[in-house]
Amino acid sequence: MASAKLASRASASTEGAAAGAAPPGPSRPRRRSFARAEQRAGAAFAVPGVALLLLFVIGPAVVSLVLAFTNARLISPTPPEFVGLENFQRAFGEDATFHKSLLNTFLFAAVVVPLQGGLGLVLALLVNQKLAGRNFFRTVFFLPVITSMVVVSLLWRFLYQEDGLINSALSMVTGGAWAGQAWLANPSTAMGAIVVMSVWQGVGFHMIIWLAGLQTIPEEIYEAGALDGTTPWQRFRYLTLPLLKPTFVFVLITITIAAMSLFVQVNIMTAGGPVGSTSTIVFQIVQKGFQQQQMGYGAALSLIFFCIVLALALVQRHLTRDRD
């Protein structure tokens, strides 16, 4: 009798456990259905972005790659023909204007990259101090960045005129001894004038990037350094700079790409002159492709430009990578 009772109790407990465990069974299909619904919703949200990427980035890039090997013109009754590497041979072998533009672009980048990056770091260190009115100075330094480059270029073009504010200020400082000159009309000063304007306009953006990097450094590190008796220069050299390395890489690559892409300032202030002293790669791409309607040749120049910028970015990333 006892064994029969134990068996019946065990059977009842087993049935109860089975009954208790039964509800979770149908929830698995529900979870899978919910996961599939989430995936469909995610795909639906991604479709517009992917479509825009295909339409405005990947599509034009593929078309430009194809056109680079043709003699296509913007408006022409004859269909484009495949010409192989003829456009690239013309660029590197025959087009002296492209050679000059290439040199101007590299010279501009070689000057602007260290100036803009270095001044941005100095300004970031200054406005990172606990001083009264630092938010005001942050705003003032950043204002040129949010101003349209077209407006800035027009403003500085007036400043650089022979009777502009810059010449007037120099004449006042020198007691009238300074003879005003048209900075943008002189081949020896035109590119330097554009460099000064570009550094002034863009340094505020990189100041903000440096400032963001500085504010990620814990204050305890500086306190520990001060307790060890380090000087402010030693703390900057051995604490701040190493901890800013990721920010340094980002700033270096972004400034280089922006400097190599110089166009708006040149187009508005000098139109590539005088005598080609301010012509750049991007300016030549626009001139050849749209002004002269040589779409095939312009596409070839844009492909060369892309390869140059990509190579520079990869080299910079390799040189600044972590070696530990």
C-alpha positions as protocol buffer text, in pm:
chain_id: "A"
residue {
  index: 1
  type: MET
  ca { x: 0 y: 0 z: 0 }
}
residue {
  index: 2
  type: ALA
  ca { x: 281 y: 240 z: 92 }
}
residue {
  index: 3
  type: SER
  ca { x: 458 y: 177 z: -236 }
}
residue {
  index: 4
  type: ALA
  ca { x: 134 y: 235 z: -428 }
}
residue {
  index: 5
  type: LYS
  ca { x: 84 y: 568 z: -249 }
}
residue {
  index: 6
  type: LEU
  ca { x: 443 y: 673 z: -324 }
}
residue {
  index: 7
  type: ALA
  ca { x: 399 y: 581 z: -690 }
}
residue {
  index: 8
  type: SER
  ca { x: 77 y: 780 z: -715 }
}
residue {
  index: 9
  type: ARG
  ca { x: 240 y: 1080 z: -547 }
}
residue {
  index: 10
  type: ALA
  ca { x: 539 y: 1061 z: -784 }
}
residue {
  index: 11
  type: SER
  ca { x: 305 y: 1038 z: -1082 }
}
residue {
  index: 12
  type: ALA
  ca { x: 107 y: 1337 z: -959 }
}
residue {
  index: 13
  type: SER
  ca { x: 421 y: 1543 z: -897 }
}
residue {
  index: 14
  type: THR
  ca { x: 550 y: 1453 z: -1244 }
}
residue {
  index: 15
  type: GLU
  ca { x: 222 y: 1559 z: -1403 }
}
residue {
  index: 16
  type: GLY
  ca { x: 227 y: 1881 z: -1198 }
}
residue {
  index: 17
  type: ALA
  ca { x: 582 y: 1958 z: -1304 }
}
residue {
  index: 18
  type: ALA
  ca { x: 492 y: 1889 z: -1664 }
}
residue {
  index: 19
  type: ALA
  ca { x: 190 y: 2112 z: -1633 }
}
residue {
  index: 20
  type: GLY
  ca { x: 402 y: 2382 z: -1470 }
}
residue {
  index: 21
  type: ALA
  ca { x: 667 y: 2357 z: -1740 }
}
residue {
  index: 22
  type: ALA
  ca { x: 416 y: 2364 z: -2023 }
}
residue {
  index: 23
  type: PRO
  ca { x: 358 y: 2742 z: -2053 }
}
residue {
  index: 24
  type: PRO
  ca { x: 718 y: 2834 z: -2154 }
}
residue {
  index: 25
  type: GLY
  ca { x: 685 y: 2610 z: -2461 }
}
residue {
  index: 26
  type: PRO
  ca { x: 477 y: 2845 z: -2679 }
}
residue {
  index: 27
  type: SER
  ca { x: 695 y: 3146 z: -2578 }
}
residue {
  index: 28
  type: ARG
  ca { x: 988 y: 3027 z: -2791 }
}
residue {
  index: 29
  type: PRO
  ca { x: 801 y: 3070 z: -3121 }
}
residue {
  index: 30
  type: ARG
  ca { x: 684 y: 3408 z: -2994 }
}
residue {
  index: 31
  type: ARG
  ca { x: 1044 y: 3512 z: -2923 }
}
residue {
  index: 32
  type: ARG
  ca { x: 1155 y: 3396 z: -3267 }
}
residue {
  index: 33
  type: SER
  ca { x: 865 y: 3582 z: -3426 }
}
residue {
  index: 34
  type: PHE
  ca { x: 953 y: 3897 z: -3229 }
}
residue {
  index: 35
  type: ALA
  ca { x: 1319 y: 3868 z: -3337 }
}
residue {
  index: 36
  type: ARG
  ca { x: 1215 y: 3832 z: -3701 }
}
residue {
  index: 37
  type: ALA
  ca { x: 990 y: 4136 z: -3666 }
}
residue {
  index: 38
  type: GLU
  ca { x: 1281 y: 4335 z: -3522 }
}
residue {
  index: 39
  type: GLN
  ca { x: 1502 y: 4227 z: -3811 }
}
residue {
  index: 40
  type: ARG
  ca { x: 1240 y: 4333 z: -4064 }
}
residue {
  index: 41
  type: ALA
  ca { x: 1198 y: 4668 z: -3890 }
}
residue {
  index: 42
  type: GLY
  ca { x: 1575 y: 4720 z: -3887 }
}
residue {
  index: 43
  type: ALA
  ca { x: 1597 y: 4637 z: -4256 }
}
residue {
  index: 44
  type: ALA
  ca { x: 1312 y: 4877 z: -4331 }
}
residue {
  index: 45
  type: PHE
  ca { x: 1488 y: 5158 z: -4146 }
}
residue {
  index: 46
  type: ALA
  ca { x: 1817 y: 5081 z: -4327 }
}
residue {
  index: 47
  type: VAL
  ca { x: 1670 y: 5077 z: -4678 }
}
residue {
  index: 48
  type: PRO
  ca { x: 1646 y: 5459 z: -4721 }
}
residue {
  index: 49
  type: GLY
  ca { x: 2002 y: 5510 z: -4599 }
}
residue {
  index: 50
  type: VAL
  ca { x: 2139 y: 5235 z: -4821 }
}
residue {
  index: 51
  type: ALA
  ca { x: 1944 y: 5370 z: -5118 }
}
residue {
  index: 52
  type: LEU
  ca { x: 2086 y: 5719 z: -5067 }
}
residue {
  index: 53
  type: LEU
  ca { x: 2436 y: 5573 z: -5027 }
}
residue {
  index: 54
  type: LEU
  ca { x: 2400 y: 5383 z: -5354 }
}
residue {
  index: 55
  type: LEU
  ca { x: 2250 y: 5683 z: -5533 }
}
residue {
  index: 56
  type: PHE
  ca { x: 2488 y: 5956 z: -5421 }
}
residue {
  index: 57
  type: VAL
  ca { x: 2814 y: 5777 z: -5326 }
}
residue {
  index: 58
  type: ILE
  ca { x: 2862 y: 5431 z: -5470 }
}
residue {
  index: 59
  type: GLY
  ca { x: 2678 y: 5497 z: -5796 }
}
residue {
  index: 60
  type: PRO
  ca { x: 2870 y: 5814 z: -5888 }
}
residue {
  index: 61
  type: ALA
  ca { x: 3197 y: 5648 z: -5784 }
}
residue {
  index: 62
  type: VAL
  ca { x: 3135 y: 5356 z: -6020 }
}
residue {
  index: 63
  type: VAL
  ca { x: 3032 y: 5590 z: -6303 }
}
residue {
  index: 64
  type: SER
  ca { x: 3343 y: 5803 z: -6246 }
}
residue {
  index: 65
  type: LEU
  ca { x: 3562 y: 5493 z: -6251 }
}
residue {
  index: 66
  type: VAL
  ca { x: 3415 y: 5388 z: -6586 }
}
residue {
  index: 67
  type: LEU
  ca { x: 3437 y: 5738 z: -6737 }
}
residue {
  index: 68
  type: ALA
  ca { x: 3804 y: 5766 z: -6640 }
}
residue {
  index: 69
  type: PHE
  ca { x: 3890 y: 5522 z: -6919 }
}
residue {
  index: 70
  type: THR
  ca { x: 3682 y: 5695 z: -7187 }
}
residue {
  index: 71
  type: ASN
  ca { x: 3688 y: 6020 z: -7385 }
}
residue {
  index: 72
  type: ALA
  ca { x: 3338 y: 6115 z: -7265 }
}
residue {
  index: 73
  type: ARG
  ca { x: 3233 y: 6479 z: -7288 }
}
residue {
  index: 74
  type: LEU
  ca { x: 2960 y: 6650 z: -7089 }
}
residue {
  index: 75
  type: ILE
  ca { x: 2759 y: 6750 z: -7398 }
}
residue {
  index: 76
  type: SER
  ca { x: 2850 y: 6568 z: -7717 }
}
residue {
  index: 77
  type: PRO
  ca { x: 2651 y: 6412 z: -8004 }
}
residue {
  index: 78
  type: THR
  ca { x: 2903 y: 6127 z: -8033 }
}
residue {
  index: 79
  type: PRO
  ca { x: 2900 y: 5841 z: -7781 }
}
residue {
  index: 80
  type: PRO
  ca { x: 3205 y: 5803 z: -7554 }
}
residue {
  index: 81
  type: GLU
  ca { x: 3481 y: 5564 z: -7660 }
}
residue {
  index: 82
  type: PHE
  ca { x: 3712 y: 5351 z: -7450 }
}
residue {
  index: 83
  type: VAL
  ca { x: 4064 y: 5500 z: -7457 }
}
residue {
  index: 84
  type: GLY
  ca { x: 4239 y: 5285 z: -7197 }
}
residue {
  index: 85
  type: LEU
  ca { x: 4509 y: 5469 z: -7000 }
}
residue {
  index: 86
  type: GLU
  ca { x: 4526 y: 5766 z: -7236 }
}
residue {
  index: 87
  type: ASN
  ca { x: 4377 y: 6008 z: -6981 }
}
residue {
  index: 88
  type: PHE
  ca { x: 4630 y: 5904 z: -6717 }
}
residue {
  index: 89
  type: GLN
  ca { x: 4919 y: 5934 z: -6963 }
}
residue {
  index: 90
  type: ARG
  ca { x: 4800 y: 6283 z: -7048 }
}
residue {
  index: 91
  type: ALA
  ca { x: 4779 y: 6380 z: -6680 }
}
residue {
  index: 92
  type: PHE
  ca { x: 5127 y: 6262 z: -6584 }
}
residue {
  index: 93
  type: GLY
  ca { x: 5305 y: 6325 z: -6912 }
}
residue {
  index: 94
  type: GLU
  ca { x: 5156 y: 6620 z: -7098 }
}
residue {
  index: 95
  type: ASP
  ca { x: 4941 y: 6833 z: -6867 }
}
residue {
  index: 96
  type: ALA
  ca { x: 5178 y: 7090 z: -6712 }
}
residue {
  index: 97
  type: THR
  ca { x: 4882 y: 7260 z: -6543 }
}
residue {
  index: 98
  type: PHE
  ca { x: 4803 y: 6940 z: -6355 }
}
residue {
  index: 99
  type: HIS
  ca { x: 5166 y: 6909 z: -6245 }
}
residue {
  index: 100
  type: LYS
  ca { x: 5157 y: 7265 z: -6110 }
}
residue {
  index: 101
  type: SER
  ca { x: 4825 y: 7202 z: -5938 }
}
residue {
  index: 102
  type: LEU
  ca { x: 4961 y: 6885 z: -5779 }
}
residue {
  index: 103
  type: LEU
  ca { x: 5262 y: 7074 z: -5642 }
}
residue {
  index: 104
  type: ASN
  ca { x: 5044 y: 7359 z: -5514 }
}
residue {
  index: 105
  type: THR
  ca { x: 4816 y: 7114 z: -5335 }
}
residue {
  index: 106
  type: PHE
  ca { x: 5103 y: 6937 z: -5159 }
}
residue {
  index: 107
  type: LEU
  ca { x: 5263 y: 7268 z: -5059 }
}
residue {
  index: 108
  type: PHE
  ca { x: 4933 y: 7395 z: -4921 }
}
residue {
  index: 109
  type: ALA
  ca { x: 4880 y: 7074 z: -4720 }
}
residue {
  index: 110
  type: ALA
  ca { x: 5240 y: 7075 z: -4592 }
}
residue {
  index: 111
  type: VAL
  ca { x: 5189 y: 7423 z: -4444 }
}
residue {
  index: 112
  type: VAL
  ca { x: 4827 y: 7405 z: -4331 }
}
residue {
  index: 113
  type: VAL
  ca { x: 4836 y: 7066 z: -4157 }
}
residue {
  index: 114
  type: PRO
  ca { x: 5097 y: 7153 z: -3890 }
}
residue {
  index: 115
  type: LEU
  ca { x: 4975 y: 7512 z: -3850 }
}
residue {
  index: 116
  type: GLN
  ca { x: 4609 y: 7425 z: -3809 }
}
residue {
  index: 117
  type: GLY
  ca { x: 4674 y: 7123 z: -3590 }
}
residue {
  index: 118
  type: GLY
  ca { x: 4932 y: 7299 z: -3372 }
}
residue {
  index: 119
  type: LEU
  ca { x: 4732 y: 7618 z: -3323 }
}
residue {
  index: 120
  type: GLY
  ca { x: 4421 y: 7413 z: -3253 }
}
residue {
  index: 121
  type: LEU
  ca { x: 4604 y: 7229 z: -2974 }
}
residue {
  index: 122
  type: VAL
  ca { x: 4737 y: 7554 z: -2826 }
}
residue {
  index: 123
  type: LEU
  ca { x: 4389 y: 7709 z: -2824 }
}
residue {
  index: 124
  type: ALA
  ca { x: 4242 y: 7391 z: -2674 }
}
residue {
  index: 125
  type: LEU
  ca { x: 4497 y: 7399 z: -2392 }
}
residue {
  index: 126
  type: LEU
  ca { x: 4413 y: 7765 z: -2325 }
}
residue {
  index: 127
  type: VAL
  ca { x: 4034 y: 7728 z: -2319 }
}
residue {
  index: 128
  type: ASN
  ca { x: 4064 y: 7408 z: -2113 }
}
residue {
  index: 129
  type: GLN
  ca { x: 4197 y: 7608 z: -1819 }
}
residue {
  index: 130
  type: LYS
  ca { x: 3962 y: 7698 z: -1536 }
}
residue {
  index: 131
  type: LEU
  ca { x: 3945 y: 8066 z: -1622 }
}
residue {
  index: 132
  type: ALA
  ca { x: 3662 y: 8317 z: -1624 }
}
residue {
  index: 133
  type: GLY
  ca { x: 3506 y: 8368 z: -1965 }
}
residue {
  index: 134
  type: ARG
  ca { x: 3646 y: 8052 z: -2124 }
}
residue {
  index: 135
  type: ASN
  ca { x: 3308 y: 7966 z: -2279 }
}
residue {
  index: 136
  type: PHE
  ca { x: 3309 y: 8306 z: -2448 }
}
residue {
  index: 137
  type: PHE
  ca { x: 3649 y: 8241 z: -2603 }
}
residue {
  index: 138
  type: ARG
  ca { x: 3545 y: 7891 z: -2712 }
}
residue {
  index: 139
  type: THR
  ca { x: 3252 y: 8046 z: -2895 }
}
residue {
  index: 140
  type: VAL
  ca { x: 3463 y: 8319 z: -3055 }
}
residue {
  index: 141
  type: PHE
  ca { x: 3726 y: 8073 z: -3179 }
}
residue {
  index: 142
  type: PHE
  ca { x: 3457 y: 7841 z: -3319 }
}
residue {
  index: 143
  type: LEU
  ca { x: 3250 y: 8108 z: -3499 }
}
residue {
  index: 144
  type: PRO
  ca { x: 3452 y: 8099 z: -3826 }
}
residue {
  index: 145
  type: VAL
  ca { x: 3386 y: 7725 z: -3853 }
}
residue {
  index: 146
  type: ILE
  ca { x: 3008 y: 7762 z: -3862 }
}
residue {
  index: 147
  type: THR
  ca { x: 3033 y: 8048 z: -4112 }
}
residue {
  index: 148
  type: SER
  ca { x: 2997 y: 7946 z: -4475 }
}
residue {
  index: 149
  type: MET
  ca { x: 3330 y: 7907 z: -4654 }
}
residue {
  index: 150
  type: VAL
  ca { x: 3186 y: 8109 z: -4942 }
}
residue {
  index: 151
  type: VAL
  ca { x: 3112 y: 8401 z: -4710 }
}
residue {
  index: 152
  type: VAL
  ca { x: 3454 y: 8375 z: -4544 }
}
residue {
  index: 153
  type: SER
  ca { x: 3628 y: 8367 z: -4882 }
}
residue {
  index: 154
  type: LEU
  ca { x: 3440 y: 8674 z: -5004 }
}
residue {
  index: 155
  type: LEU
  ca { x: 3519 y: 8860 z: -4682 }
}
residue {
  index: 156
  type: TRP
  ca { x: 3890 y: 8784 z: -4701 }
}
residue {
  index: 157
  type: ARG
  ca { x: 3900 y: 8871 z: -5070 }
}
residue {
  index: 158
  type: PHE
  ca { x: 3792 y: 9224 z: -4976 }
}
residue {
  index: 159
  type: LEU
  ca { x: 4045 y: 9232 z: -4691 }
}
residue {
  index: 160
  type: TYR
  ca { x: 4327 y: 9139 z: -4930 }
}
residue {
  index: 161
  type: GLN
  ca { x: 4247 y: 9411 z: -5184 }
}
residue {
  index: 162
  type: GLU
  ca { x: 4499 y: 9689 z: -5243 }
}
residue {
  index: 163
  type: ASP
  ca { x: 4276 y: 9934 z: -5055 }
}
residue {
  index: 164
  type: GLY
  ca { x: 4155 y: 9669 z: -4810 }
}
residue {
  index: 165
  type: LEU
  ca { x: 4168 y: 9661 z: -4433 }
}
residue {
  index: 166
  type: ILE
  ca { x: 4493 y: 9461 z: -4413 }
}
residue {
  index: 167
  type: ASN
  ca { x: 4691 y: 9712 z: -4620 }
}
residue {
  index: 168
  type: SER
  ca { x: 4530 y: 10000 z: -4431 }
}
residue {
  index: 169
  type: ALA
  ca { x: 4631 y: 9848 z: -4097 }
}
residue {
  index: 170
  type: LEU
  ca { x: 4989 y: 9787 z: -4214 }
}
residue {
  index: 171
  type: SER
  ca { x: 5012 y: 10142 z: -4345 }
}
residue {
  index: 172
  type: MET
  ca { x: 4890 y: 10275 z: -4012 }
}
residue {
  index: 173
  type: VAL
  ca { x: 5138 y: 10065 z: -3814 }
}
residue {
  index: 174
  type: THR
  ca { x: 5432 y: 10169 z: -4033 }
}
residue {
  index: 175
  type: GLY
  ca { x: 5338 y: 10536 z: -4035 }
}
residue {
  index: 176
  type: GLY
  ca { x: 5245 y: 10535 z: -4403 }
}
residue {
  index: 177
  type: ALA
  ca { x: 5566 y: 10367 z: -4517 }
}
residue {
  index: 178
  type: TRP
  ca { x: 5382 y: 10054 z: -4628 }
}
residue {
  index: 179
  type: ALA
  ca { x: 5279 y: 10062 z: -4992 }
}
residue {
  index: 180
  type: GLY
  ca { x: 4960 y: 9864 z: -5031 }
}
residue {
  index: 181
  type: GLN
  ca { x: 4960 y: 9563 z: -5261 }
}
residue {
  index: 182
  type: ALA
  ca { x: 4698 y: 9331 z: -5405 }
}
residue {
  index: 183
  type: TRP
  ca { x: 4786 y: 9013 z: -5218 }
}
residue {
  index: 184
  type: LEU
  ca { x: 4577 y: 8785 z: -5437 }
}
residue {
  index: 185
  type: ALA
  ca { x: 4707 y: 8930 z: -5764 }
}
residue {
  index: 186
  type: ASN
  ca { x: 5071 y: 8858 z: -5685 }
}
residue {
  index: 187
  type: PRO
  ca { x: 5190 y: 8502 z: -5767 }
}
residue {
  index: 188
  type: SER
  ca { x: 5438 y: 8512 z: -5478 }
}
residue {
  index: 189
  type: THR
  ca { x: 5177 y: 8601 z: -5213 }
}
residue {
  index: 190
  type: ALA
  ca { x: 4848 y: 8457 z: -5342 }
}
residue {
  index: 191
  type: MET
  ca { x: 4890 y: 8105 z: -5203 }
}
residue {
  index: 192
  type: GLY
  ca { x: 5023 y: 8238 z: -4872 }
}
residue {
  index: 193
  type: ALA
  ca { x: 4716 y: 8459 z: -4841 }
}
residue {
  index: 194
  type: ILE
  ca { x: 4488 y: 8159 z: -4893 }
}
residue {
  index: 195
  type: VAL
  ca { x: 4688 y: 7961 z: -4635 }
}
residue {
  index: 196
  type: VAL
  ca { x: 4638 y: 8232 z: -4371 }
}
residue {
  index: 197
  type: MET
  ca { x: 4265 y: 8251 z: -4439 }
}
residue {
  index: 198
  type: SER
  ca { x: 4223 y: 7871 z: -4436 }
}
residue {
  index: 199
  type: VAL
  ca { x: 4408 y: 7832 z: -4104 }
}
residue {
  index: 200
  type: TRP
  ca { x: 4198 y: 8110 z: -3948 }
}
residue {
  index: 201
  type: GLN
  ca { x: 3875 y: 7952 z: -4069 }
}
residue {
  index: 202
  type: GLY
  ca { x: 3945 y: 7591 z: -3972 }
}
residue {
  index: 203
  type: VAL
  ca { x: 4149 y: 7612 z: -3651 }
}
residue {
  index: 204
  type: GLY
  ca { x: 3837 y: 7641 z: -3434 }
}
residue {
  index: 205
  type: PHE
  ca { x: 3705 y: 7303 z: -3547 }
}
residue {
  index: 206
  type: HIS
  ca { x: 4025 y: 7125 z: -3453 }
}
residue {
  index: 207
  type: MET
  ca { x: 4038 y: 7318 z: -3126 }
}
residue {
  index: 208
  type: ILE
  ca { x: 3707 y: 7153 z: -3035 }
}
residue {
  index: 209
  type: ILE
  ca { x: 3843 y: 6808 z: -3127 }
}
residue {
  index: 210
  type: TRP
  ca { x: 4157 y: 6860 z: -2919 }
}
residue {
  index: 211
  type: LEU
  ca { x: 3944 y: 6994 z: -2633 }
}
residue {
  index: 212
  type: ALA
  ca { x: 3727 y: 6683 z: -2639 }
}
residue {
  index: 213
  type: GLY
  ca { x: 4040 y: 6470 z: -2617 }
}
residue {
  index: 214
  type: LEU
  ca { x: 4180 y: 6677 z: -2328 }
}
residue {
  index: 215
  type: GLN
  ca { x: 3860 y: 6641 z: -2128 }
}
residue {
  index: 216
  type: THR
  ca { x: 3875 y: 6262 z: -2148 }
}
residue {
  index: 217
  type: ILE
  ca { x: 4204 y: 6261 z: -1952 }
}
residue {
  index: 218
  type: PRO
  ca { x: 4134 y: 6196 z: -1581 }
}
residue {
  index: 219
  type: GLU
  ca { x: 4237 y: 6478 z: -1348 }
}
residue {
  index: 220
  type: GLU
  ca { x: 4389 y: 6222 z: -1110 }
}
residue {
  index: 221
  type: ILE
  ca { x: 4671 y: 6158 z: -1357 }
}
residue {
  index: 222
  type: TYR
  ca { x: 4782 y: 6521 z: -1339 }
}
residue {
  index: 223
  type: GLU
  ca { x: 4748 y: 6520 z: -961 }
}
residue {
  index: 224
  type: ALA
  ca { x: 4972 y: 6214 z: -939 }
}
residue {
  index: 225
  type: GLY
  ca { x: 5223 y: 6381 z: -1169 }
}
residue {
  index: 226
  type: ALA
  ca { x: 5223 y: 6695 z: -954 }
}
residue {
  index: 227
  type: LEU
  ca { x: 5285 y: 6485 z: -643 }
}
residue {
  index: 228
  type: ASP
  ca { x: 5586 y: 6331 z: -817 }
}
residue {
  index: 229
  type: GLY
  ca { x: 5731 y: 6679 z: -862 }
}
residue {
  index: 230
  type: THR
  ca { x: 5692 y: 6706 z: -1240 }
}
residue {
  index: 231
  type: THR
  ca { x: 5693 y: 7044 z: -1412 }
}
residue {
  index: 232
  type: PRO
  ca { x: 5402 y: 7161 z: -1632 }
}
residue {
  index: 233
  type: TRP
  ca { x: 5610 y: 7090 z: -1944 }
}
residue {
  index: 234
  type: GLN
  ca { x: 5689 y: 6736 z: -1823 }
}
residue {
  index: 235
  type: ARG
  ca { x: 5321 y: 6671 z: -1754 }
}
residue {
  index: 236
  type: PHE
  ca { x: 5236 y: 6793 z: -2103 }
}
residue {
  index: 237
  type: ARG
  ca { x: 5516 y: 6596 z: -2268 }
}
residue {
  index: 238
  type: TYR
  ca { x: 5481 y: 6266 z: -2084 }
}
residue {
  index: 239
  type: LEU
  ca { x: 5115 y: 6263 z: -1980 }
}
residue {
  index: 240
  type: THR
  ca { x: 4903 y: 6480 z: -2208 }
}
residue {
  index: 241
  type: LEU
  ca { x: 5059 y: 6405 z: -2546 }
}
residue {
  index: 242
  type: PRO
  ca { x: 5064 y: 6022 z: -2512 }
}
residue {
  index: 243
  type: LEU
  ca { x: 4702 y: 6020 z: -2394 }
}
residue {
  index: 244
  type: LEU
  ca { x: 4602 y: 6242 z: -2687 }
}
residue {
  index: 245
  type: LYS
  ca { x: 4737 y: 6001 z: -2947 }
}
residue {
  index: 246
  type: PRO
  ca { x: 4394 y: 5879 z: -3074 }
}
residue {
  index: 247
  type: THR
  ca { x: 4285 y: 6242 z: -3106 }
}
residue {
  index: 248
  type: PHE
  ca { x: 4611 y: 6327 z: -3282 }
}
residue {
  index: 249
  type: VAL
  ca { x: 4553 y: 6056 z: -3543 }
}
residue {
  index: 250
  type: PHE
  ca { x: 4198 y: 6178 z: -3609 }
}
residue {
  index: 251
  type: VAL
  ca { x: 4304 y: 6544 z: -3635 }
}
residue {
  index: 252
  type: LEU
  ca { x: 4598 y: 6462 z: -3862 }
}
residue {
  index: 253
  type: ILE
  ca { x: 4390 y: 6261 z: -4109 }
}
residue {
  index: 254
  type: THR
  ca { x: 4097 y: 6505 z: -4119 }
}
residue {
  index: 255
  type: ILE
  ca { x: 4320 y: 6810 z: -4170 }
}
residue {
  index: 256
  type: THR
  ca { x: 4514 y: 6634 z: -4445 }
}
residue {
  index: 257
  type: ILE
  ca { x: 4199 y: 6532 z: -4634 }
}
residue {
  index: 258
  type: ALA
  ca { x: 4052 y: 6883 z: -4600 }
}
residue {
  index: 259
  type: ALA
  ca { x: 4377 y: 7047 z: -4712 }
}
residue {
  index: 260
  type: MET
  ca { x: 4411 y: 6820 z: -5013 }
}
residue {
  index: 261
  type: SER
  ca { x: 4049 y: 6901 z: -5107 }
}
residue {
  index: 262
  type: LEU
  ca { x: 4112 y: 7276 z: -5133 }
}
residue {
  index: 263
  type: PHE
  ca { x: 3866 y: 7427 z: -5380 }
}
residue {
  index: 264
  type: VAL
  ca { x: 3617 y: 7685 z: -5253 }
}
residue {
  index: 265
  type: GLN
  ca { x: 3879 y: 7939 z: -5143 }
}
residue {
  index: 266
  type: VAL
  ca { x: 4064 y: 7913 z: -5473 }
}
residue {
  index: 267
  type: ASN
  ca { x: 3748 y: 7926 z: -5683 }
}
residue {
  index: 268
  type: ILE
  ca { x: 3617 y: 8242 z: -5515 }
}
residue {
  index: 269
  type: MET
  ca { x: 3934 y: 8432 z: -5429 }
}
residue {
  index: 270
  type: THR
  ca { x: 4170 y: 8372 z: -5724 }
}
residue {
  index: 271
  type: ALA
  ca { x: 4005 y: 8134 z: -5976 }
}
residue {
  index: 272
  type: GLY
  ca { x: 4333 y: 7943 z: -5986 }
}
residue {
  index: 273
  type: GLY
  ca { x: 4543 y: 8247 z: -6069 }
}
residue {
  index: 274
  type: PRO
  ca { x: 4751 y: 8445 z: -6098 }
}
residue {
  index: 275
  type: VAL
  ca { x: 4927 y: 8236 z: -6367 }
}
residue {
  index: 276
  type: GLY
  ca { x: 4822 y: 7912 z: -6199 }
}
residue {
  index: 277
  type: SER
  ca { x: 4995 y: 7988 z: -5868 }
}
residue {
  index: 278
  type: THR
  ca { x: 4690 y: 7880 z: -5664 }
}
residue {
  index: 279
  type: SER
  ca { x: 4545 y: 7610 z: -5888 }
}
residue {
  index: 280
  type: THR
  ca { x: 4481 y: 7280 z: -5705 }
}
residue {
  index: 281
  type: ILE
  ca { x: 4387 y: 6924 z: -5798 }
}
residue {
  index: 282
  type: VAL
  ca { x: 4018 y: 6962 z: -5712 }
}
residue {
  index: 283
  type: PHE
  ca { x: 4003 y: 7297 z: -5893 }
}
residue {
  index: 284
  type: GLN
  ca { x: 4146 y: 7130 z: -6204 }
}
residue {
  index: 285
  type: ILE
  ca { x: 3897 y: 6843 z: -6175 }
}
residue {
  index: 286
  type: VAL
  ca { x: 3607 y: 7091 z: -6180 }
}
residue {
  index: 287
  type: GLN
  ca { x: 3765 y: 7298 z: -6457 }
}
residue {
  index: 288
  type: LYS
  ca { x: 3831 y: 7002 z: -6685 }
}
residue {
  index: 289
  type: GLY
  ca { x: 3512 y: 6813 z: -6609 }
}
residue {
  index: 290
  type: PHE
  ca { x: 3255 y: 7092 z: -6611 }
}
residue {
  index: 291
  type: GLN
  ca { x: 3404 y: 7414 z: -6747 }
}
residue {
  index: 292
  type: GLN
  ca { x: 3581 y: 7243 z: -7040 }
}
residue {
  index: 293
  type: GLN
  ca { x: 3329 y: 6952 z: -7048 }
}
residue {
  index: 294
  type: GLN
  ca { x: 3605 y: 6686 z: -7061 }
}
residue {
  index: 295
  type: MET
  ca { x: 3424 y: 6443 z: -6834 }
}
residue {
  index: 296
  type: GLY
  ca { x: 3650 y: 6148 z: -6910 }
}
residue {
  index: 297
  type: TYR
  ca { x: 3966 y: 6340 z: -6830 }
}
residue {
  index: 298
  type: GLY
  ca { x: 3809 y: 6499 z: -6523 }
}
residue {
  index: 299
  type: ALA
  ca { x: 3706 y: 6154 z: -6397 }
}
residue {
  index: 300
  type: ALA
  ca { x: 4064 y: 6032 z: -6445 }
}
residue {
  index: 301
  type: LEU
  ca { x: 4194 y: 6326 z: -6239 }
}
residue {
  index: 302
  type: SER
  ca { x: 3941 y: 6251 z: -5965 }
}
residue {
  index: 303
  type: LEU
  ca { x: 4055 y: 5888 z: -5957 }
}
residue {
  index: 304
  type: ILE
  ca { x: 4417 y: 6002 z: -5924 }
}
residue {
  index: 305
  type: PHE
  ca { x: 4313 y: 6238 z: -5644 }
}
residue {
  index: 306
  type: PHE
  ca { x: 4129 y: 5959 z: -5461 }
}
residue {
  index: 307
  type: CYS
  ca { x: 4433 y: 5731 z: -5479 }
}
residue {
  index: 308
  type: ILE
  ca { x: 4662 y: 6006 z: -5348 }
}
residue {
  index: 309
  type: VAL
  ca { x: 4439 y: 6089 z: -5051 }
}
residue {
  index: 310
  type: LEU
  ca { x: 4386 y: 5720 z: -4970 }
}
residue {
  index: 311
  type: ALA
  ca { x: 4761 y: 5655 z: -4981 }
}
residue {
  index: 312
  type: LEU
  ca { x: 4833 y: 5953 z: -4754 }
}
residue {
  index: 313
  type: ALA
  ca { x: 4569 y: 5844 z: -4503 }
}
residue {
  index: 314
  type: LEU
  ca { x: 4705 y: 5488 z: -4494 }
}
residue {
  index: 315
  type: VAL
  ca { x: 5064 y: 5609 z: -4452 }
}
residue {
  index: 316
  type: GLN
  ca { x: 4963 y: 5843 z: -4171 }
}
residue {
  index: 317
  type: ARG
  ca { x: 4766 y: 5566 z: -4001 }
}
residue {
  index: 318
  type: HIS
  ca { x: 5064 y: 5331 z: -4031 }
}
residue {
  index: 319
  type: LEU
  ca { x: 5311 y: 5584 z: -3890 }
}
residue {
  index: 320
  type: THR
  ca { x: 5086 y: 5673 z: -3595 }
}
residue {
  index: 321
  type: ARG
  ca { x: 4970 y: 5323 z: -3506 }
}
residue {
  index: 322
  type: ASP
  ca { x: 5033 y: 5169 z: -3164 }
}
residue {
  index: 323
  type: ARG
  ca { x: 5355 y: 4971 z: -3175 }
}
residue {
  index: 324
  type: ASP
  ca { x: 5318 y: 4800 z: -2839 }
}
